Amino acid sequence: MARKITLEELNAKLADTTKPDSELKPYFIVNETRSKPFNPVLAINPETVEIPQTTEGQQKSASLLNSANWIARARRQFAFNSRIREGNYHGPIVVSEGDSWFQYPFRLEDVVDQLLPKYAVYSLDAAGDTLSNMLQQKEYLKALTDTGASIFLFSGGGNDVVAGGNLAAHLREYDPGLSAAAHLKSTFNTVLDEAIGLYSKLVREVAKGFPKVDILCHGYDYTIPNDGPWLGEPMKSRGIVDRDLQASIARVMIDRFNERLLLLSKTSARMHYIDCRDTLGKSEWFDELHPTDAGYKKVADRFAGVIEKLKPKPKSVDGKTSKAPAARSTKVVAEATTVSSALKQPSASVEGGPQALSLHIGLNTVSTDHYQGWDGQLSACEFDAQDMQEIADALGYKSTLMLSAEATREAVIASISSAADVLGEGDIFFLSYSGHGGQAPDFNRDEDDGVDETWCLFNGQLLDDELYVLWSKFKTGVRVLVLSDSCHSGTVIRAIVPELRGTTFPVPEPVAKAKAMPLNVASRTFRKNRDFYTSLGSSTKTLEKQSAARSKEQPLSCTVKLISGCQDNQVSLDGIGNGAFTAALIAAWDHGRFTKDYATFHKAIMKRLPETQSPNYWTIGSPNPVFDAQTPLAI
């Protein structure tokens, strides 16, 4: 057996960047007691290192271990800078930010270790780093700027998959009558939804600041619980001791995280989701959460496959393939020296990003012919629609504007139907309406209160039943956002699930003009157009019944999110420059500075409105946690 080395000799080896990490592996072991999920804590191996049993020796040992992440990162960054400075590297420049799958110091050859021989990777990785910490520090933004990288590798969320070491709190007690999935409480989904919200913000932040950078993210593989503290022990504490059931529960956990990442990737043109499930064999797990060196190699190969597809192809000159110039970083981050004549590596274009369509409807007046002499005069609705279109255009939507006489029933239905035909998974349709809201007799008897909520379009009312049928035309995975600044708009997007209507609110005499069709006008309009509305109710009845039956067994394929100007039994107020709801929405959005999710956005709008006008917020259709967590209006 080789002689033990001293702490001073170990420090010298760590400082010698010519020595590979594999030579340092024998000098470290994992401290199982102090380790946390995705945050392995190392200990010096007493069989290979002489540790003085003095106070000074213990202090030196602790100092070295506390610096393990920093030392590993510094060694990688030194190697990156040296490689770039040599000028012989011709591949893409890569920045990586991640957890212990990207940096497991010294003991394991993780994903980035496996990629380093082939690619110049500027590593910001640290074992134990969390999504919230990465998003807060934003080191990757500076690194992407300074290095001129064309590829960003990201690994995060593993800590959330195991509930931060508190998995037992999200498990039900063992019940032989429950499936593996049923043993997970709904709170586990909440943990994942919060994680994917942070993930989404990071991805969109990078995509916005670096539109040519490709983002490579991964889900984790199906881990195998053993008697470890992160999976096996928490399950045992709930009476779940059968190994097959434990593995099945872990499989559900991993699937749910991967499904959310896949959803997120569908909404970003720059994000490439790498599915690592079924990559590792049973013998290729080092512990409950980390692969062996051989396992990491398989995961790294998945990354390398995507990187190779994204690499720019060398240009051909006179039928001959020219040698690509050496890649150079625009700035060396870890050193004081700067590389001159820097060349930013171009990025391959990525097709198939999400499409974004929007329709903005504003009616200051309606047809007196249909509404029996009532012109529905309002002052700010056209301004509302124009302002919503301006916001949508700035965000990259392809918008359509319909004002007053243009906003007929036929035109609106045709526009929504056209969007349903065009949009696919990951795409988004943004619809804003500002005008009068109405209530009509419930022809198909699906409403508890006996009335359907309506939008008063120029030549006739559009029923919530009709809107629901239109939503049913959208494909799986489409996001639909509806902002309705009208009266009685709390549930205008659909006519099903009346039990979700909340408590009643008082409706005092408004101090400003309300966007509500007067009851006497509504009555006259219905009597004059009885045949039209009766036939309309009959024509939607069959489709609505089909939709209702499908809703009970399977939600709409798309996801429809509504923020309305008020509850069903309230009125939305008109204004001078904007309607009260639209003005509050624009103020809350704050020129795009609002960065939280839709639920928080709704609360921010509510704070800016009087107590007599309570905006509603609800979602129908297929659950979409990525949509829920996104910044409002984001594509």
C-alpha positions as CSV (number, residue, x, y, z in Angstrom):
1,M,0.0,0.0,0.0
2,A,1.3,3.5,-1.0
3,R,2.4,5.7,1.9
4,K,0.0,8.3,3.3
5,I,0.4,11.8,2.1
6,T,0.3,14.9,4.4
7,L,-2.3,17.6,4.2
8,E,0.3,19.9,2.7
9,E,1.0,17.4,0.0
10,L,-2.7,17.1,-0.7
11,N,-3.0,20.9,-1.0
12,A,-0.1,20.9,-3.4
13,K,-1.8,18.2,-5.6
14,L,-5.1,20.2,-5.6
15,A,-3.2,23.3,-6.7
16,D,-1.4,21.4,-9.5
17,T,-3.9,21.8,-12.4
18,T,-1.9,19.4,-14.5
19,K,-3.1,16.5,-12.3
20,P,-6.5,15.2,-13.3
21,D,-9.3,14.9,-10.8
22,S,-9.1,11.1,-11.0
23,E,-5.7,11.2,-9.3
24,L,-7.3,13.1,-6.3
25,K,-10.2,10.6,-5.9
26,P,-8.3,8.2,-3.4
27,Y,-7.8,11.1,-1.0
28,F,-11.5,11.8,-0.4
29,I,-14.6,9.9,0.9
30,V,-18.2,11.0,1.3
31,N,-19.4,12.0,4.7
32,E,-22.8,10.3,4.7
33,T,-23.9,12.0,7.9
34,R,-23.4,15.6,6.8
35,S,-24.4,15.2,3.2
36,K,-27.7,16.6,1.9
37,P,-29.6,15.8,-1.3
38,F,-27.5,16.7,-4.3
39,N,-25.0,18.2,-1.9
40,P,-22.4,15.6,-1.1
41,V,-20.1,16.6,1.7
42,L,-16.6,15.2,1.4
43,A,-14.2,14.0,4.1
44,I,-10.5,13.4,3.9
45,N,-9.8,9.7,3.6
46,P,-7.8,8.8,6.7
47,E,-6.4,5.7,5.0
48,T,-4.6,7.8,2.4
49,V,-4.0,11.1,4.1
50,E,-2.2,11.8,7.4
51,I,-4.4,14.1,9.5
52,P,-2.7,15.5,12.5
53,Q,-4.8,15.0,15.7
54,T,-4.0,18.5,16.8
55,T,-6.3,21.6,16.8
56,E,-4.2,23.1,14.0
57,G,-4.4,19.9,11.9
58,Q,-8.2,19.7,12.3
59,Q,-8.6,23.3,11.4
60,K,-6.5,22.8,8.2
61,S,-8.5,19.7,7.3
62,A,-11.9,21.5,7.8
63,S,-10.7,24.5,5.8
64,L,-9.7,22.3,2.9
65,L,-13.0,20.5,2.9
66,N,-15.0,23.7,3.1
67,S,-13.3,24.9,0.0
68,A,-13.9,21.7,-2.1
69,N,-16.5,23.2,-4.4
70,W,-14.4,26.3,-4.9
71,I,-11.2,24.4,-5.5
72,A,-13.0,22.1,-8.1
73,R,-14.4,25.1,-9.9
74,A,-11.1,27.0,-9.9
75,R,-9.3,24.0,-11.4
76,R,-11.9,23.8,-14.1
77,Q,-11.8,27.5,-14.9
78,F,-8.1,27.5,-15.1
79,A,-8.2,24.6,-17.5
80,F,-10.8,26.5,-19.6
81,N,-8.7,29.7,-19.8
82,S,-5.6,27.8,-20.7
83,R,-7.3,26.0,-23.5
84,I,-8.8,29.2,-25.0
85,R,-5.4,31.0,-24.6
86,E,-3.7,28.3,-26.6
87,G,-5.8,29.1,-29.7
88,N,-6.1,25.6,-31.0
89,Y,-9.7,24.8,-29.8
90,H,-12.2,24.8,-32.7
91,G,-15.4,23.7,-30.9
92,P,-18.2,25.7,-29.3
93,I,-17.6,27.6,-26.1
94,V,-19.8,26.3,-23.3
95,V,-20.9,27.7,-20.0
96,S,-22.3,25.3,-17.4
97,E,-24.3,26.0,-14.3
98,G,-25.6,23.1,-12.2
99,D,-25.8,20.9,-9.1
100,S,-23.9,17.7,-8.2
101,W,-24.8,16.1,-11.5
102,F,-22.5,18.7,-13.0
103,Q,-20.0,18.9,-10.2
104,Y,-19.4,16.1,-7.8
105,P,-16.0,17.2,-6.5
106,F,-13.1,14.6,-6.9
107,R,-15.0,11.5,-5.9
108,L,-17.0,11.0,-9.1
109,E,-16.4,12.0,-12.8
110,D,-19.7,13.8,-13.3
111,V,-21.3,15.0,-16.5
112,V,-19.1,18.1,-17.0
113,D,-15.9,16.0,-16.2
114,Q,-16.9,13.7,-19.0
115,L,-17.5,16.6,-21.5
116,L,-14.3,18.5,-20.6
117,P,-11.9,16.4,-22.8
118,K,-13.9,17.4,-25.9
119,Y,-15.3,20.8,-25.2
120,A,-14.2,24.1,-23.6
121,V,-16.6,24.4,-20.7
122,Y,-16.6,27.3,-18.3
123,S,-17.9,25.8,-15.2
124,L,-20.0,27.6,-12.5
125,D,-21.2,24.3,-11.1
126,A,-21.3,23.5,-7.4
127,A,-22.6,20.5,-5.5
128,G,-25.6,21.5,-3.5
129,D,-26.5,24.6,-5.5
130,T,-30.2,25.1,-5.7
131,L,-32.5,26.6,-8.3
132,S,-33.3,29.6,-6.2
133,N,-29.6,30.3,-5.4
134,M,-28.6,30.1,-9.1
135,L,-31.4,32.4,-10.1
136,Q,-30.6,34.9,-7.3
137,Q,-26.8,35.0,-8.0
138,K,-27.1,35.0,-11.8
139,E,-23.5,34.2,-12.3
140,Y,-24.3,32.6,-15.6
141,L,-25.4,35.9,-17.2
142,K,-21.9,37.4,-16.6
143,A,-20.2,34.2,-17.7
144,L,-22.2,34.1,-21.0
145,T,-21.3,37.7,-21.7
146,D,-17.7,37.4,-20.8
147,T,-17.0,34.1,-22.6
148,G,-19.1,34.6,-25.7
149,A,-20.5,31.1,-25.3
150,S,-22.9,29.7,-27.8
151,I,-24.2,26.9,-25.5
152,F,-25.4,27.0,-21.9
153,L,-25.7,23.7,-20.0
154,F,-28.0,23.7,-17.0
155,S,-28.7,21.2,-14.3
156,G,-31.1,21.9,-11.5
157,G,-34.2,20.9,-9.7
158,G,-33.0,17.6,-8.3
159,N,-33.2,18.9,-4.8
160,D,-36.8,19.7,-5.4
161,V,-37.6,16.3,-6.8
162,V,-36.7,14.8,-3.4
163,A,-38.5,17.7,-1.6
164,G,-35.3,19.2,-0.2
165,G,-34.8,16.2,2.0
166,N,-38.3,16.4,3.4
167,L,-40.0,13.8,1.2
168,A,-41.8,12.1,4.1
169,A,-44.0,15.2,4.5
170,H,-45.3,14.7,1.0
171,L,-46.0,10.9,1.3
172,R,-49.2,9.3,2.6
173,E,-49.0,6.4,5.0
174,Y,-48.7,3.0,3.3
175,D,-52.1,1.8,2.0
176,P,-52.2,-1.5,0.0
177,G,-55.2,-0.1,-1.8
178,L,-53.3,3.0,-3.1
179,S,-51.3,3.1,-6.3
180,A,-47.7,4.3,-6.4
181,A,-48.9,7.7,-7.6
182,A,-51.6,8.0,-5.0
183,H,-49.0,7.6,-2.2
184,L,-47.8,11.1,-3.2
185,K,-49.7,14.0,-1.7
186,S,-50.8,16.9,-3.9
187,T,-48.2,19.0,-2.1
188,F,-45.5,17.2,-4.0
189,N,-46.9,18.7,-7.2
190,T,-46.8,22.1,-5.6
191,V,-43.1,21.7,-4.8
192,L,-42.4,20.7,-8.4
193,D,-44.5,23.6,-9.7
194,E,-42.5,26.1,-7.7
195,A,-39.3,24.6,-9.0
196,I,-40.5,24.7,-12.7
197,G,-41.5,28.4,-12.1
198,L,-37.9,29.2,-11.2
199,Y,-36.6,27.0,-14.1
200,S,-38.9,28.9,-16.5
201,K,-37.6,32.3,-15.3
202,L,-34.0,31.3,-15.7
203,V,-34.6,29.8,-19.2
204,R,-36.5,32.9,-20.3
205,E,-33.9,35.3,-18.8
206,V,-31.1,33.6,-20.7
207,A,-33.1,33.4,-23.9
208,K,-34.0,37.1,-23.7
209,G,-30.5,38.3,-23.0
210,F,-28.7,35.9,-25.3
211,P,-31.1,35.0,-28.2
212,K,-28.4,33.1,-30.0
213,V,-27.4,30.9,-27.1
214,D,-28.8,27.3,-27.0
215,I,-29.8,26.1,-23.5
216,L,-29.4,22.4,-22.8
217,C,-31.4,21.2,-19.7
218,H,-32.0,17.6,-18.5
219,G,-34.4,15.6,-16.4
220,Y,-33.0,13.0,-14.0
221,D,-33.1,9.2,-14.6
222,Y,-35.2,6.7,-12.6
223,T,-33.4,6.5,-9.3
224,I,-33.5,3.3,-7.2
225,P,-34.3,3.9,-3.6
226,N,-32.2,2.0,-1.1
227,D,-31.8,2.6,2.6
228,G,-30.5,6.1,2.0
229,P,-31.8,9.3,3.8
230,W,-33.3,10.9,0.7
231,L,-35.7,8.2,-0.7
232,G,-35.6,4.9,1.1
233,E,-35.7,6.1,4.7
234,P,-38.5,8.7,4.2
235,M,-40.6,6.0,2.5
236,K,-39.9,3.6,5.3
237,S,-41.0,6.2,7.8
238,R,-44.4,6.1,6.1
239,G,-44.6,2.3,6.2
240,I,-43.6,2.0,2.5
241,V,-41.1,-0.8,2.8
242,D,-41.6,-2.9,-0.4
243,R,-38.7,-2.2,-2.7
244,D,-40.8,-2.5,-5.9
245,L,-43.4,0.0,-4.5
246,Q,-40.6,2.4,-3.5
247,A,-39.1,2.2,-7.0
248,S,-42.5,2.8,-8.5
249,I,-43.1,5.9,-6.4
250,A,-39.7,7.2,-7.3
251,R,-40.5,6.6,-11.0
252,V,-43.7,8.7,-10.7
253,M,-41.6,11.5,-9.0
254,I,-39.1,11.5,-11.8
255,D,-41.7,11.3,-14.5
256,R,-43.6,14.3,-13.1
257,F,-40.4,16.5,-13.1
258,N,-39.5,15.4,-16.6
259,E,-43.1,16.1,-17.9
260,R,-42.8,19.6,-16.6
261,L,-39.4,20.2,-18.2
262,L,-40.8,18.9,-21.5
263,L,-43.7,21.3,-21.2
264,L,-41.3,24.1,-20.6
265,S,-39.2,23.2,-23.6
266,K,-42.2,23.5,-25.9
267,T,-42.5,27.1,-24.9
268,S,-38.9,28.1,-25.6
269,A,-37.2,28.2,-29.0
270,R,-33.7,28.1,-27.4
271,M,-34.2,25.3,-24.8
272,H,-33.3,21.7,-25.6
273,Y,-34.7,19.2,-23.1
274,I,-32.6,16.1,-22.7
275,D,-34.6,13.1,-21.5
276,C,-32.2,10.9,-19.4
277,R,-34.8,8.4,-18.3
278,D,-33.9,4.7,-18.9
279,T,-30.3,5.7,-19.5
280,L,-28.6,4.0,-16.5
281,G,-28.5,0.4,-15.6
282,K,-29.2,-0.7,-12.0
283,S,-25.5,-1.1,-11.3
284,E,-24.7,2.4,-12.5
285,W,-25.9,4.2,-9.4
286,F,-23.3,5.4,-6.9
287,D,-26.0,6.2,-4.4
288,E,-29.7,7.0,-4.4
289,L,-29.2,10.3,-6.4
290,H,-26.0,10.1,-8.3
291,P,-24.7,7.8,-11.1
292,T,-21.4,6.1,-11.1
293,D,-18.6,7.3,-13.4
294,A,-19.9,5.0,-16.1
295,G,-23.4,6.2,-15.5
296,Y,-22.3,9.9,-15.8
297,K,-20.6,9.0,-19.1
298,K,-23.9,7.8,-20.5
299,V,-25.6,11.0,-19.5
300,A,-22.8,13.1,-20.9
301,D,-23.1,11.3,-24.2
302,R,-26.7,12.5,-24.4
303,F,-25.5,16.0,-24.0
304,A,-22.6,15.6,-26.5
305,G,-25.1,14.3,-29.1
306,V,-27.1,17.5,-28.9
307,I,-24.0,19.7,-28.8
308,E,-22.7,18.1,-32.0
309,K,-26.0,18.9,-33.8
310,L,-25.8,22.5,-32.7
311,K,-22.1,23.0,-33.7
312,P,-21.8,25.4,-36.7
313,K,-20.7,23.5,-39.8
314,P,-17.4,24.6,-41.4
315,K,-18.0,26.5,-44.6
316,S,-17.0,24.9,-47.9
317,V,-14.6,26.7,-50.2
318,D,-14.3,25.5,-53.8
319,G,-15.7,22.2,-52.9
320,K,-13.3,21.7,-50.0
321,T,-14.2,21.9,-46.4
322,S,-12.3,24.7,-44.7
323,K,-10.9,24.4,-41.2
324,A,-13.0,26.3,-38.7
325,P,-11.2,29.1,-36.8
326,A,-10.2,28.4,-33.3
327,A,-12.9,29.4,-30.8
328,R,-12.0,32.2,-28.5
329,S,-13.8,33.7,-25.5
330,T,-14.6,37.4,-25.5
331,K,-13.2,37.7,-22.0
332,V,-11.3,35.4,-19.7
333,V,-13.3,35.5,-16.5
334,A,-11.1,33.8,-13.9
335,E,-7.9,35.6,-14.9
336,A,-6.8,39.2,-15.1
337,T,-5.5,38.7,-18.7
338,T,-7.7,39.4,-21.6
339,V,-7.6,37.4,-24.9
340,S,-7.3,39.8,-27.8
341,S,-8.9,39.4,-31.2
342,A,-11.8,37.5,-29.5
343,L,-14.2,35.6,-31.7
344,K,-17.7,34.8,-30.5
345,Q,-18.8,31.4,-31.7
346,P,-21.9,31.5,-33.8
347,S,-24.9,29.5,-32.8
348,A,-26.9,27.2,-35.0
349,S,-30.5,28.5,-35.7
350,V,-33.2,26.6,-33.9
351,E,-36.6,26.2,-35.6
352,G,-39.9,25.3,-34.1
353,G,-40.1,28.0,-31.4
354,P,-43.6,28.7,-30.0
355,Q,-46.0,30.7,-32.2
356,A,-47.8,33.5,-30.5
357,L,-51.0,34.9,-31.9
358,S,-53.3,37.6,-30.3
359,L,-56.7,39.1,-30.9
360,H,-57.7,42.4,-29.3
361,I,-61.3,43.5,-29.3
362,G,-62.6,46.9,-28.2
363,L,-66.1,48.2,-28.7
364,N,-67.0,51.8,-27.9
365,T,-70.4,51.2,-29.6
366,V,-72.7,48.4,-30.9
367,S,-75.3,48.1,-33.7
368,T,-78.5,49.9,-32.8
369,D,-80.3,47.6,-35.2
370,H,-79.5,44.4,-33.2
371,Y,-79.7,46.0,-29.7
372,Q,-83.0,47.8,-30.3
373,G,-81.9,51.4,-30.5
374,W,-79.1,51.1,-27.8
375,D,-75.7,52.0,-29.1
376,G,-73.8,50.9,-26.0
377,Q,-71.7,54.1,-26.0
378,L,-68.4,53.8,-24.1
379,S,-65.3,55.9,-24.2
380,A,-62.2,53.8,-23.4
381,C,-62.7,50.3,-24.9
382,E,-61.0,51.0,-28.2
383,F,-58.1,52.5,-26.3
384,D,-58.0,49.3,-24.1
385,A,-57.7,47.1,-27.2
386,Q,-55.1,49.3,-28.8
387,D,-53.0,49.3,-25.6
388,M,-53.2,45.5,-25.3
389,Q,-52.2,45.1,-29.0
390,E,-49.2,47.4,-28.4
391,I,-48.1,45.3,-25.5
392,A,-48.6,42.1,-27.5
393,D,-46.6,43.4,-30.5
394,A,-43.7,44.5,-28.3
395,L,-43.6,41.0,-26.8
396,G,-43.5,39.3,-30.3
397,Y,-47.1,38.3,-30.8
398,K,-48.7,38.4,-34.3
399,S,-51.7,40.5,-33.4
400,T,-55.1,41.3,-34.8
401,L,-57.1,44.3,-33.8
402,M,-60.9,44.6,-34.0
403,L,-62.6,47.9,-33.1
404,S,-66.3,48.5,-32.7
405,A,-68.0,47.7,-36.1
406,E,-65.2,45.3,-37.1
407,A,-65.8,43.2,-34.0
408,T,-68.8,41.2,-35.3
409,R,-69.7,37.8,-34.1
410,E,-68.6,36.2,-37.4
411,A,-65.2,38.0,-37.4
412,V,-64.4,37.1,-33.8
413,I,-65.4,33.5,-34.1
414,A,-63.5,33.2,-37.4
415,S,-60.3,34.7,-35.8
416,I,-60.4,32.4,-32.8
417,S,-61.1,29.4,-35.0
418,S,-58.2,30.3,-37.3
419,A,-55.9,30.5,-34.3
420,A,-57.1,27.0,-33.1
421,D,-56.3,25.6,-36.6
422,V,-52.8,27.1,-36.7
423,L,-51.5,26.7,-33.1
424,G,-49.9,23.6,-31.7
425,E,-48.3,22.3,-28.6
426,G,-46.3,25.0,-26.7
427,D,-47.9,27.8,-28.7
428,I,-49.9,30.6,-27.1
429,F,-53.1,32.6,-28.0
430,F,-53.7,35.9,-26.2
431,L,-57.3,37.3,-26.4
432,S,-58.3,40.6,-24.8
433,Y,-61.8,42.0,-24.8
434,S,-63.0,45.4,-23.7
435,G,-66.7,46.2,-24.0
436,H,-70.1,45.6,-22.6
437,G,-70.8,42.3,-20.9
438,G,-74.3,40.9,-20.8
439,Q,-76.4,38.0,-19.6
440,A,-78.8,36.0,-21.7
441,P,-81.3,33.2,-20.9
442,D,-79.6,29.8,-20.4
443,F,-80.7,27.8,-23.3
444,N,-79.0,24.5,-22.6
445,R,-79.6,24.6,-18.8
446,D,-76.0,24.2,-17.8
447,E,-76.0,27.3,-15.5
448,D,-77.2,27.3,-11.9
449,D,-78.4,30.9,-12.1
450,G,-80.3,30.3,-15.4
451,V,-78.2,32.8,-17.4
452,D,-75.2,32.7,-19.8
453,E,-72.6,35.4,-19.5
454,T,-71.9,37.1,-22.8
455,W,-69.7,39.6,-24.7
456,C,-71.7,42.2,-26.5
457,L,-70.1,42.2,-30.0
458,F,-71.2,44.7,-32.6
459,N,-74.0,42.7,-34.2
460,G,-74.9,40.3,-31.5
461,Q,-73.9,38.7,-28.2
462,L,-71.3,35.9,-28.0
463,L,-72.2,33.4,-25.3
464,D,-69.8,31.7,-22.8
465,D,-71.1,28.4,-24.2
466,E,-69.9,29.4,-27.6
467,L,-66.5,30.4,-26.2
468,Y,-66.2,27.0,-24.5
469,V,-66.8,25.2,-27.8
470,L,-64.1,27.4,-29.4
471,W,-61.6,26.4,-26.7
472,S,-62.4,22.8,-27.5
473,K,-60.9,23.3,-31.0
474,F,-57.4,24.1,-29.7
475,K,-54.9,21.3,-29.7
476,T,-53.1,19.7,-26.8
477,G,-50.5,21.9,-25.1
478,V,-51.8,25.2,-26.5
479,R,-51.9,28.0,-23.9
480,V,-54.9,30.4,-24.1
481,L,-54.8,33.6,-22.1
482,V,-58.1,35.7,-21.9
483,L,-58.2,39.2,-20.4
484,S,-61.8,40.3,-20.2
485,D,-62.6,43.9,-19.2
486,S,-66.4,43.7,-19.1
487,C,-69.3,43.2,-16.7
488,H,-70.5,39.8,-15.6
489,S,-67.1,38.4,-16.8
490,G,-66.1,36.3,-13.9
491,T,-66.7,33.0,-15.7
492,V,-67.2,34.2,-19.2
493,I,-64.7,31.7,-20.7
494,R,-66.9,28.7,-20.1
495,A,-70.3,27.6,-18.9
496,I,-69.3,24.4,-17.0
497,V,-68.4,24.0,-13.3
498,P,-70.8,26.5,-11.9
499,E,-69.9,25.4,-8.4
500,L,-66.7,27.4,-8.7
501,R,-68.6,30.7,-8.6
502,G,-67.7,32.4,-5.4
503,T,-69.7,34.2,-2.8
504,T,-71.8,37.1,-3.8
505,F,-70.6,40.7,-3.7
506,P,-72.6,43.9,-3.2
507,V,-73.1,45.9,-6.4
508,P,-73.5,49.6,-5.4
509,E,-74.3,52.3,-7.8
510,P,-71.1,52.9,-9.8
511,V,-69.5,56.3,-9.8
512,A,-68.3,55.7,-13.4
513,K,-70.1,54.2,-16.4
514,A,-70.4,50.5,-16.1
515,K,-69.6,48.1,-19.0
516,A,-72.9,46.4,-18.6
517,M,-75.8,46.2,-21.1
518,P,-78.8,47.5,-19.1
519,L,-81.4,44.9,-18.2
520,N,-84.2,46.6,-20.1
521,V,-82.0,46.7,-23.2
522,A,-81.0,43.0,-22.7
523,S,-84.7,42.1,-22.4
524,R,-85.7,44.1,-25.6
525,T,-82.7,42.7,-27.5
526,F,-83.7,39.1,-26.6
527,R,-87.4,39.6,-27.5
528,K,-86.5,41.2,-30.8
529,N,-84.0,38.5,-31.7
530,R,-85.7,35.6,-29.9
531,D,-85.4,33.2,-32.9
532,F,-81.7,34.0,-33.4
533,Y,-80.8,33.3,-29.7
534,T,-83.1,30.3,-29.4
535,S,-81.6,28.7,-32.5
536,L,-78.1,29.7,-31.2
537,G,-78.8,27.9,-28.0
538,S,-80.1,24.8,-29.8
539,S,-77.1,24.7,-32.1
540,T,-74.6,24.9,-29.2
541,K,-76.5,22.5,-27.0
542,T,-75.2,19.3,-28.6
543,L,-71.6,20.6,-28.8
544,E,-71.8,21.9,-25.2
545,K,-73.1,18.5,-23.9
546,Q,-70.2,16.8,-25.7
547,S,-67.8,19.3,-24.2
548,A,-69.4,18.9,-20.7
549,A,-69.1,15.1,-20.9
550,R,-65.5,15.4,-22.0
551,S,-64.7,17.9,-19.3
552,K,-65.8,15.5,-16.6
553,E,-63.6,12.7,-17.8
554,Q,-60.8,14.6,-19.6
555,P,-60.2,18.3,-19.5
556,L,-59.9,20.5,-22.6
557,S,-56.8,19.6,-24.6
558,C,-55.6,23.2,-24.3
559,T,-55.2,25.3,-21.1
560,V,-57.4,28.5,-20.9
561,K,-56.5,31.1,-18.3
562,L,-58.9,34.0,-17.5
563,I,-58.3,37.2,-15.7
564,S,-61.6,39.1,-15.8
565,G,-62.6,42.6,-14.8
566,C,-65.1,41.5,-12.2
567,Q,-67.2,38.7,-10.8
568,D,-70.3,37.5,-12.6
569,N,-72.5,39.6,-10.4
570,Q,-70.4,42.8,-10.6
571,V,-69.8,45.5,-13.1
572,S,-66.5,46.7,-14.6
573,L,-66.1,50.5,-14.8
574,D,-65.3,52.5,-17.9
575,G,-62.8,55.3,-17.8
576,I,-61.3,58.1,-19.8
577,G,-57.9,56.7,-21.0
578,N,-58.6,53.1,-20.1
579,G,-61.3,51.0,-18.4
580,A,-60.6,50.6,-14.6
581,F,-59.6,46.9,-15.0
582,T,-57.3,47.5,-18.0
583,A,-55.7,50.5,-16.3
584,A,-55.0,48.5,-13.2
585,L,-53.6,45.6,-15.3
586,I,-51.3,47.9,-17.3
587,A,-50.1,49.6,-14.0
588,A,-49.5,46.2,-12.4
589,W,-47.6,44.9,-15.5
590,D,-45.4,48.0,-15.3
591,H,-43.9,48.0,-18.7
592,G,-42.9,44.4,-18.4
593,R,-41.2,44.8,-15.0
594,F,-43.6,42.5,-13.3
595,T,-41.7,39.2,-12.9
596,K,-44.0,37.0,-10.7
597,D,-46.6,34.5,-11.8
598,Y,-50.2,34.9,-12.9
599,A,-51.8,34.3,-9.5
600,T,-49.7,37.1,-8.1
601,F,-50.4,39.3,-11.1
602,H,-54.1,38.9,-10.4
603,K,-53.6,40.0,-6.8
604,A,-51.6,43.0,-7.9
605,I,-54.5,44.0,-10.3
606,M,-57.0,43.5,-7.5
607,K,-55.1,45.9,-5.2
608,R,-55.5,48.7,-7.7
609,L,-59.3,48.4,-8.0
610,P,-62.2,49.5,-5.7
611,E,-63.7,46.9,-3.4
612,T,-66.9,46.9,-5.6
613,Q,-64.9,45.5,-8.6
614,S,-63.1,42.2,-7.8
615,P,-61.3,40.7,-10.8
616,N,-61.6,36.9,-11.1
617,Y,-58.8,34.5,-11.9
618,W,-59.2,30.9,-12.9
619,T,-57.9,28.2,-15.3
620,I,-59.7,25.5,-17.1
621,G,-58.5,22.6,-19.3
622,S,-55.4,20.5,-19.1
623,P,-53.1,21.4,-16.1
624,N,-50.1,23.3,-17.2
625,P,-47.8,24.2,-14.3
626,V,-45.3,26.0,-16.7
627,F,-48.1,28.3,-17.9
628,D,-49.1,29.0,-14.3
629,A,-45.6,29.9,-13.3
630,Q,-44.8,32.1,-16.2
631,T,-44.5,35.8,-16.2
632,P,-47.8,37.2,-17.4
633,L,-48.1,37.6,-21.2
634,A,-44.8,35.8,-21.7
635,I,-44.5,33.8,-25.0
